[in-house]
Amino acid sequence: MQRFSRALNIGTNVTNETRKGFLAVSKELHYETNILARNFVKRKSNLLELILPDITDEFPAEVIQGVNEITFKHGYYNIFISSHEYRTLV
């Protein structure tokens, strides 16, 4: 499995011919990289947590959408949390 992973990553000691073969097999098998595993190995999560008082309002929804668009372009994933700071629980 390590060789397969290494073959898919550009910049490693794998010939282009070998990489092309592995890419063909991965496409045929509908292989997708496990982001959590990759980030675990890199010791980097690429997660951004955003805490908002109430995520159901229109303003936070627009903020969430904008943050999602920008961070995704840079390879980050988001966790949005409502703090319920000003909400009354019934």
C-alpha positions as CSV (number, residue, x, y, z in Angstrom):
1,M,0.0,0.0,0.0
2,Q,2.9,2.4,0.7
3,R,4.2,2.0,-2.8
4,F,0.8,2.7,-4.2
5,S,0.5,5.9,-2.1
6,R,4.0,6.9,-3.1
7,A,3.3,6.4,-6.8
8,L,0.3,8.7,-6.6
9,N,2.3,11.5,-5.0
10,I,4.4,13.6,-7.5
11,G,7.9,14.4,-6.3
12,T,8.6,10.9,-4.9
13,N,11.1,8.4,-6.3
14,V,8.7,6.7,-8.8
15,T,9.2,6.6,-12.5
16,N,6.6,8.3,-14.7
17,E,5.7,4.9,-16.3
18,T,5.0,3.4,-12.9
19,R,3.0,6.4,-11.8
20,K,0.9,6.3,-15.0
21,G,0.2,2.6,-14.3
22,F,-0.9,3.3,-10.8
23,L,-3.1,6.2,-11.9
24,A,-4.8,4.0,-14.5
25,V,-5.6,1.4,-11.9
26,S,-6.7,4.0,-9.3
27,K,-9.1,5.5,-11.9
28,E,-10.5,2.1,-12.9
29,L,-11.1,1.2,-9.2
30,H,-12.5,4.7,-8.5
31,Y,-9.9,5.2,-5.8
32,E,-10.1,8.4,-3.8
33,T,-7.5,9.7,-1.4
34,N,-8.4,9.3,2.3
35,I,-8.0,12.9,3.4
36,L,-7.9,12.1,7.1
37,A,-5.1,9.5,6.6
38,R,-3.1,11.9,4.4
39,N,-3.4,14.6,7.0
40,F,-2.5,12.3,9.8
41,V,0.8,11.4,8.0
42,K,1.5,15.0,7.3
43,R,0.6,15.9,10.9
44,K,-1.6,18.7,9.6
45,S,-5.4,18.8,9.6
46,N,-6.2,21.6,7.2
47,L,-9.3,22.2,9.3
48,L,-10.7,25.7,10.1
49,E,-13.2,26.0,12.9
50,L,-15.5,29.0,12.9
51,I,-17.7,29.6,16.0
52,L,-20.7,31.8,15.5
53,P,-23.4,32.8,18.0
54,D,-26.3,31.6,15.7
55,I,-25.7,29.9,12.4
56,T,-29.4,30.1,11.3
57,D,-29.4,33.9,10.7
58,E,-28.9,35.3,7.2
59,F,-25.6,37.1,8.0
60,P,-23.8,34.0,9.3
61,A,-25.1,31.9,6.4
62,E,-23.4,34.4,4.0
63,V,-20.2,34.3,6.0
64,I,-20.2,30.5,6.0
65,Q,-20.6,30.4,2.2
66,G,-17.8,33.0,1.7
67,V,-15.5,31.2,4.1
68,N,-16.2,27.9,2.4
69,E,-15.4,29.2,-1.1
70,I,-12.1,30.8,-0.1
71,T,-10.8,28.1,2.2
72,F,-11.7,25.2,-0.2
73,K,-9.6,26.9,-2.9
74,H,-6.7,26.7,-0.5
75,G,-7.2,23.1,0.5
76,Y,-8.9,23.7,3.9
77,Y,-12.0,22.2,5.3
78,N,-14.3,23.9,7.7
79,I,-16.1,23.1,10.9
80,F,-18.9,25.5,11.8
81,I,-20.3,25.6,15.3
82,S,-23.1,27.5,16.9
83,S,-22.2,28.8,20.3
84,H,-25.8,29.5,21.2
85,E,-24.5,32.4,23.2
86,Y,-27.5,34.6,22.8
87,R,-30.2,31.9,22.2
88,T,-32.8,30.9,24.8
89,L,-33.2,27.1,24.9
90,V,-36.9,26.1,25.2
